[in-house]
Amino acid sequence: MYIITIILHYAIGWGLLNKLGFRRNGWEIFGLAFPLGLGSGTVAVFLMDAMGIPLTTFSTTLVFLVMAAALIYPWRSGIKAVAWPHIPRSIGKIKKISLVEWISLGMIFALCLPSLWRCFYLPVTPYDSIHGIDLVAKYAVQDGKINSSMFSDVGQYLSTQPYYAPFAALSQTIYRLAGHPFGKIWLALMFLSLLVVFYVNLRKKIHPALAGFLTIVLISIPELYAYTFLLQTDFSNAVFVSISVIYAFRFIKEREMKYFWLSSILFGFGAWSRSETLAFAIIAAILIILFTLSDKPLPSFKLGLIFFSMSFLFFAVWNLYYLPYVLEYTPESYFKFGFWDPERLSTIWKGMWIILSDTAYWGYVLYFFFAIAAINLLFFRDRGNLFILLWIILLFCGFLVLLYHLQLGLFANVNYTFRRGSFKLWPIMIFYIGTSALFVRISEKIENWQRIK
Amino acid sequence: MKKKSRSKRPARKKRLSPAQKPKGTFVKQLCLLLVLCGTIYIYFSIPFYRAWIESRILPYYKQMPHQIKTMDLEKRLTERHQYNYLIPKMIREQTSDSSVVLFPSRAYTQKNFSRDFYSWHHPIWNYYFFGPGNYVLFNKEIVQDFSGVTHAVYCEEGRIRLIEIDAPEKLTAVLESYREPE
């Protein structure tokens, strides 16, 4: 049954991409369809719950089916109007994949397989998930509604975990309803989607061998890899935000509105998966305004506002409506504003650097990134991917400000919130490396060498 | 009458025969392949990444055949959570719906169990696996009335036991032992 749900999520995502105007690259659509489809699916389930429709296997599947049909079926102009995503053509391209690409793809698959299997096989393990996401999902499945009897049964023992942004809990609900015993099969597909999108976008810029190698570097970040099969909110949030930033970058470069819409929807799903993403939506919106300001025909401020509004909408529905009015919980009590404590700021700053520079978590990616950024800026004086670099720097600063105001223990702030929150940084750091002038030059040299008879 | 054009598709590219292909293409592919394999090999020869492969990826592959044979949900839960699943299961099996179970403090479980095996002592953990029950968590900071407790989770000579509270002295002894390590 959950296979049908997966297919329906792909279909919803494909339908949305179709509406946005993505038609050409079948593999790109394959990578984007699932996060988009699942994100939309969770919104649909949330709306069903808000309207009082009981959450059952039948009702959710029916809604997904209707959504997929509404997005795909050409109601007005006949079947020919459907922009099929050229999947057969993309499959045909498999024959043209070079030996080099096969090796890197084989290696990527070999590294991914244990993660995909463990997602399917292992029960939910993390303490936070058993006390939060999956607890909410398990009893939502049992009672047919998000606000289940669990909130009253063990209310006195609940901490913040059950009140996290709803994407992961709703995804768990959907896949538990669809019959997967532990629900978290969707996490494997999110991981796969990230890799496909990451690889396809790098491959547009650089030689497949380099794109493949950088994808291997991304997979082999130990901490990130562990969370590809451990259920938490952070990894799915990193998938949404990373893909969103990649497409925001493409929008800045190519000025095509479909990339902007895709990026803002995905960032919205980012806020739907972790509430603090709203703070980063401000940063992303400012960057979009700055980078489109010189382009007269584009309404920069309007674009920035739309981008932020999309995230705010997702944030507000959960934090300003559902938590206080339905679950009767006030999340803002953990924040304190308008104070100055240099010692606290310095401790958080140091703690964040200790986390980021810890090779046990991230391997040598940070040092690799610093080296490439230095070469890119000092030697090549390249500003082509300045958007990405600024995003990385501002995301770090954003975290510093956020953790400074978040009134939880400093140890928990840095060691848990930031460590897992920084998942958003790493794919983009490697994407920066891949789009750097150095890698583009190396890529050109390889391609020229291959062309010479 | 106008003739209908047959197709607007561009003519297909002629497939080159092996003899027509530029010389050295395969050799170059092979060279590139060797360079890529060499790079991946060097990358995973860095002690850190080699250790990651050896401690994570390879063991995961080694576990797979056993896991494929063990698809039973109960076994999967037991193997993954161990005590953290077995203790809630024992509590559920040995108590009735009217039983009130007192869980030890975190300090007590930390003293008697290794770090990986003390998540079970929380009422939510038990609720997650086996649904509603009358669970009470020992907490010295919150003044609680333990008078209705009928069972307590107790560790004796390294073994976990569910003891029945049938006399006030028993409860006092249990509460004392829960407090002791703090």
Interface residues (C-beta under 8 A of the other chain):
Chain A: S98 L99 V100 I103 S104 M107 L111 L113 P114 W117 R118 Y121 L122 P123 T125 Y127 I130 H131 D134 L135 K138 S149 M150 D153 V154 Y157 L158 P181 A209 G212 F213 I216 V217 S220 P222 Y225 A226 T359 G363 Y364 I446 W449 Q450 K453
Chain B: P22 K23 G24 T25 K28 Q29 L30 L32 L33 V35 L36 C37 T39 I40 Y43 F44 I46 F48 Y49 W52 R56 I57 Y60 Y61 M64 Q67 L73 R76 L77 R80 H81 S119 H122 P123 I124 W125 Y127 Y128 P132 Y135 L137
